[in-house]
Amino acid sequence: MDAATAYVLLEDGTRFDGEACGASDPTRPAVGEVVFTTGMSGYQESMTDPSFAGQLIAFTYPHIGNYGASAGAMESERAWARAAIMREACNREDAPTAERGWLDWLSDCGIPAISGVDTRALVQHIRDAGSMKGGVFSSDISEQEAHSMIEAEQSMAGQDLAGVVTPGEVTHHGSGDGPRIAVIDTGIKGSTVREFLARGARVALYPCDTSAQALLADDPDAIFLANGPGDPAALGYIVDTVKEIVGKKPVWGICLGHQLLCRALGLQTFKLPFGHRGANHPVKDLQTGRVEITSQNHGFAVLGPSGSRTIDSSRPVRWHTDFGAAQLSHVNLYDRTVEGFELLDVAGGAVQYHPEAGPGPHDSLYLFDRFLERIAAA
C-alpha cells in the first residue's frame, strides 16, 4: 500500500490505515456505527438501503466495485450509509448494466470511502469487541480530534432513525384492481415494493408517524411493516399504532417491522453484539424443517417468549398475546435467535430477514405470495 491518506478509528482507539477514495473532502469525515456485511455482491444496494442509515459499512469481500454502479441497483433515492470501508476498491464499469464506476458513484453521492484496509482484522475485532462507534478520517486529522468526533456521536441504542428515513408524505405505487397494501414506511427498500407490484398489488407508502386511524380510514386490504434503521425500542409511537391495527387488518412485517410487531405483542428487543448483515444467513422453518439461506441487515433482535436471547428448541413454540395465540416459525441457525412468528387467531406474522433478496438469495421470495394469499383468504 502507498502512504496512508486516510484511516479508520474505532471508539476503543483501534486504528486501521488505508487510502482515501470516493468523496475526498477532508473537512467532512464520516462518523457513526462501524458494522460489517458479508455479501459478495450488492455493494450499491447496501449503500442505498435505508437500514444502513447512521452506519459505516466494512465489506468483508475483498474486491468491491468490480461491476460498477447503475440506477437499477438503487434501493432508495440516495445513499444512506455514511462510508464504505474496503480491502481493495475497483472503479471499473465493464459490466453490461454499469453506468458509472463504483468510486465515481460514491464521489457523486458525497460518500467518503477508504481502500487498502485490513478488513479481515477489522471484522475480527468487531466480532470480538462488538459493533462500536468509529469513523473514516483524512490523515490530516489527528487521532485526538477524530476521537472527539466519535465521542460526540450518539450511540445506535436509543436512536429513532426511522423518523429520519421515512417519507414526508404518502406515495402510491401500482395500478389495477389488485390488493391494496398500506406500508408503514420506516425505510422500505425499492426491491420490496417491486416484488409486491410484480404480483399485481398496489402499494401506498405512509410516513412512519401516521396514526392507526388514518391508516384504517383508507381501508387497505393489509398493513405491511417495513425494514429500517435504528433501535426498535425508540419507536414506541409506531408500536402503539401497530397495537391498534392488529386484528383489524392482516399485518405482515420484515426486519425492523418484525421487531415492532413483536414489541406490540409484548416481547422485548435487544442489541446484538455485531448484528446480522449479509446474504448467507441460514434460517430454519420450524414447521417444515426447511432451511432457507437469507439476506439480513439488522443490529437488534427479539427476545423469545421466555425472555431468553436464544431458542434452544426446534419446535414451533406457542405463547399467548393480547391478540390470541402466537407461534414461533423460524430460528437463526448461526446463533439461535428468533427469526419469525405467526399469529394464529388473527391474520398476522413477520420474519426478521429480507425476503426481497435485494441483494441476496431467492429462497424466501415465496413469502410475498403467501402474504397475498392470506390477504385473499382474509
ZIPEBEL-V57702 format. One record per residue. N is the residue number from 0. RES is the residue in three letters. SS is DSSP state (H for helix, E for strand, - for the rest). PSI is psi in whole degrees, 0 to 359 (999 if undefined). Layout:
# ZIPEBEL-V57702
N | RES | SS | PSI
N | RES | SS | PSI
This chain:
# ZIPEBEL-V57702
0 | MET | - | 141
1 | ASP | - | 179
2 | ALA | - | 134
3 | ALA | - | 133
4 | THR | - | 356
5 | ALA | E | 167
6 | TYR | E | 156
7 | VAL | E | 129
8 | LEU | E | 128
9 | LEU | E | 162
10 | GLU | - | 342
11 | ASP | - | 6
12 | GLY | - | 355
13 | THR | - | 135
14 | ARG | E | 143
15 | PHE | E | 123
16 | ASP | E | 157
17 | GLY | E | 197
18 | GLU | E | 131
19 | ALA | E | 140
20 | CYS | E | 181
21 | GLY | E | 212
22 | ALA | - | 129
23 | SER | - | 16
24 | ASP | - | 110
25 | PRO | - | 347
26 | THR | - | 357
27 | ARG | - | 71
28 | PRO | - | 157
29 | ALA | E | 125
30 | VAL | E | 140
31 | GLY | E | 202
32 | GLU | E | 128
33 | VAL | E | 121
34 | VAL | E | 169
35 | PHE | E | 151
36 | THR | E | 142
37 | THR | - | 6
38 | GLY | - | 140
39 | MET | - | 346
40 | SER | - | 184
41 | GLY | - | 28
42 | TYR | H | 323
43 | GLN | H | 322
44 | GLU | H | 319
45 | SER | H | 314
46 | MET | H | 331
47 | THR | H | 4
48 | ASP | - | 119
49 | PRO | H | 339
50 | SER | H | 342
51 | PHE | H | 10
52 | ALA | - | 135
53 | GLY | - | 8
54 | GLN | E | 156
55 | LEU | E | 127
56 | ILE | E | 122
57 | ALA | E | 121
58 | PHE | E | 126
59 | THR | - | 331
60 | TYR | - | 135
61 | PRO | - | 323
62 | HIS | E | 119
63 | ILE | E | 130
64 | GLY | - | 4
65 | ASN | - | 323
66 | TYR | - | 15
67 | GLY | - | 196
68 | ALA | E | 153
69 | SER | - | 160
70 | ALA | H | 328
71 | GLY | H | 344
72 | ALA | H | 3
73 | MET | - | 130
74 | GLU | - | 351
75 | SER | - | 186
76 | GLU | - | 355
77 | ARG | - | 170
78 | ALA | - | 134
79 | TRP | - | 326
80 | ALA | - | 148
81 | ARG | - | 342
82 | ALA | E | 158
83 | ALA | E | 128
84 | ILE | E | 122
85 | MET | - | 155
86 | ARG | - | 312
87 | GLU | E | 111
88 | ALA | E | 143
89 | CYS | - | 150
90 | ASN | - | 24
91 | ARG | - | 157
92 | GLU | - | 52
93 | ASP | - | 335
94 | ALA | - | 148
95 | PRO | - | 329
96 | THR | - | 353
97 | ALA | - | 137
98 | GLU | - | 351
99 | ARG | E | 150
100 | GLY | - | 149
101 | TRP | H | 311
102 | LEU | H | 328
103 | ASP | H | 319
104 | TRP | H | 315
105 | LEU | H | 318
106 | SER | H | 317
107 | ASP | H | 325
108 | CYS | H | 353
109 | GLY | - | 26
110 | ILE | - | 119
111 | PRO | E | 151
112 | ALA | E | 161
113 | ILE | E | 135
114 | SER | E | 165
115 | GLY | - | 11
116 | VAL | - | 143
117 | ASP | - | 80
118 | THR | H | 334
119 | ARG | H | 315
120 | ALA | H | 321
121 | LEU | H | 314
122 | VAL | H | 318
123 | GLN | H | 323
124 | HIS | H | 317
125 | ILE | H | 322
126 | ARG | H | 323
127 | ASP | H | 317
128 | ALA | H | 345
129 | GLY | - | 156
130 | SER | - | 143
131 | MET | E | 168
132 | LYS | E | 155
133 | GLY | E | 189
134 | GLY | E | 164
135 | VAL | E | 125
136 | PHE | E | 149
137 | SER | E | 148
138 | SER | - | 347
139 | ASP | - | 343
140 | ILE | - | 130
141 | SER | - | 155
142 | GLU | H | 325
143 | GLN | H | 315
144 | GLU | H | 318
145 | ALA | H | 317
146 | HIS | H | 325
147 | SER | H | 320
148 | MET | H | 319
149 | ILE | H | 317
150 | GLU | H | 327
151 | ALA | H | 345
152 | GLU | - | 136
153 | GLN | - | 142
154 | SER | - | 151
155 | MET | - | 324
156 | ALA | - | 126
157 | GLY | - | 357
158 | GLN | - | 132
159 | ASP | - | 91
160 | LEU | - | 348
161 | ALA | H | 322
162 | GLY | H | 342
163 | VAL | H | 320
164 | VAL | H | 347
165 | THR | - | 151
166 | PRO | - | 159
167 | GLY | - | 343
168 | GLU | - | 167
169 | VAL | - | 137
170 | THR | E | 148
171 | HIS | E | 140
172 | HIS | E | 139
173 | GLY | - | 166
174 | SER | - | 178
175 | GLY | - | 202
176 | ASP | - | 23
177 | GLY | - | 173
178 | PRO | - | 144
179 | ARG | E | 122
180 | ILE | E | 124
181 | ALA | E | 123
182 | VAL | E | 126
183 | ILE | E | 103
184 | ASP | E | 95
185 | THR | - | 12
186 | GLY | - | 41
187 | ILE | - | 146
188 | LYS | - | 148
189 | GLY | H | 325
190 | SER | H | 333
191 | THR | H | 314
192 | VAL | H | 317
193 | ARG | H | 323
194 | GLU | H | 321
195 | PHE | H | 315
196 | LEU | H | 324
197 | ALA | H | 339
198 | ARG | - | 12
199 | GLY | - | 3
200 | ALA | - | 158
201 | ARG | E | 136
202 | VAL | E | 132
203 | ALA | E | 125
204 | LEU | E | 120
205 | TYR | E | 143
206 | PRO | E | 146
207 | CYS | - | 348
208 | ASP | - | 12
209 | THR | - | 136
210 | SER | - | 160
211 | ALA | H | 322
212 | GLN | H | 317
213 | ALA | H | 320
214 | LEU | H | 314
215 | LEU | H | 331
216 | ALA | H | 332
217 | ASP | - | 355
218 | ASP | - | 55
219 | PRO | - | 166
220 | ASP | - | 337
221 | ALA | E | 164
222 | ILE | E | 134
223 | PHE | E | 131
224 | LEU | E | 117
225 | ALA | - | 174
226 | ASN | - | 178
227 | GLY | - | 174
228 | PRO | - | 171
229 | GLY | - | 191
230 | ASP | - | 120
231 | PRO | H | 334
232 | ALA | H | 344
233 | ALA | H | 3
234 | LEU | - | 44
235 | GLY | H | 328
236 | TYR | H | 327
237 | ILE | H | 321
238 | VAL | H | 318
239 | ASP | H | 321
240 | THR | H | 315
241 | VAL | H | 320
242 | LYS | H | 326
243 | GLU | H | 345
244 | ILE | H | 324
245 | VAL | E | 132
246 | GLY | - | 339
247 | LYS | - | 328
248 | LYS | E | 152
249 | PRO | E | 137
250 | VAL | E | 132
251 | TRP | E | 140
252 | GLY | E | 155
253 | ILE | E | 149
254 | CYS | - | 243
255 | LEU | H | 322
256 | GLY | H | 324
257 | HIS | H | 315
258 | GLN | H | 320
259 | LEU | H | 320
260 | LEU | H | 320
261 | CYS | H | 319
262 | ARG | H | 325
263 | ALA | H | 333
264 | LEU | - | 357
265 | GLY | - | 357
266 | LEU | - | 160
267 | GLN | - | 165
268 | THR | E | 162
269 | PHE | E | 160
270 | LYS | E | 128
271 | LEU | E | 154
272 | PRO | E | 313
273 | PHE | E | 13
274 | GLY | E | 175
275 | HIS | E | 109
276 | ARG | E | 119
277 | GLY | E | 185
278 | ALA | E | 27
279 | ASN | E | 35
280 | HIS | E | 118
281 | PRO | E | 131
282 | VAL | E | 134
283 | LYS | E | 130
284 | ASP | E | 116
285 | LEU | - | 345
286 | GLN | - | 320
287 | THR | - | 342
288 | GLY | - | 359
289 | ARG | - | 141
290 | VAL | E | 127
291 | GLU | E | 141
292 | ILE | E | 123
293 | THR | E | 159
294 | SER | E | 133
295 | GLN | E | 152
296 | ASN | E | 86
297 | HIS | E | 151
298 | GLY | E | 357
299 | PHE | E | 158
300 | ALA | E | 173
301 | VAL | E | 135
302 | LEU | - | 144
303 | GLY | - | 171
304 | PRO | - | 332
305 | SER | - | 357
306 | GLY | - | 3
307 | SER | - | 156
308 | ARG | - | 340
309 | THR | - | 157
310 | ILE | - | 108
311 | ASP | - | 330
312 | SER | - | 151
313 | SER | - | 17
314 | ARG | - | 151
315 | PRO | - | 81
316 | VAL | - | 138
317 | ARG | E | 154
318 | TRP | E | 167
319 | HIS | E | 139
320 | THR | E | 176
321 | ASP | - | 349
322 | PHE | - | 20
323 | GLY | E | 198
324 | ALA | E | 147
325 | ALA | E | 157
326 | GLN | E | 130
327 | LEU | E | 138
328 | SER | E | 334
329 | HIS | E | 148
330 | VAL | E | 144
331 | ASN | E | 128
332 | LEU | - | 352
333 | TYR | - | 309
334 | ASP | - | 9
335 | ARG | - | 28
336 | THR | - | 162
337 | VAL | E | 131
338 | GLU | E | 357
339 | GLY | E | 161
340 | PHE | E | 165
341 | GLU | E | 145
342 | LEU | E | 137
343 | LEU | - | 338
344 | ASP | - | 344
345 | VAL | - | 166
346 | ALA | - | 111
347 | GLY | E | 159
348 | GLY | E | 175
349 | ALA | E | 159
350 | VAL | E | 151
351 | GLN | - | 343
352 | TYR | - | 186
353 | HIS | E | 96
354 | PRO | - | 348
355 | GLU | - | 346
356 | ALA | - | 48
357 | GLY | - | 82
358 | PRO | - | 173
359 | GLY | - | 182
360 | PRO | - | 159
361 | HIS | - | 14
362 | ASP | - | 330
363 | SER | - | 9
364 | LEU | - | 335
365 | TYR | H | 340
366 | LEU | H | 330
367 | PHE | H | 319
368 | ASP | H | 318
369 | ARG | H | 318
370 | PHE | H | 316
371 | LEU | H | 326
372 | GLU | H | 322
373 | ARG | H | 330
374 | ILE | H | 315
375 | ALA | H | 319
376 | ALA | H | 325
377 | ALA | - | 999
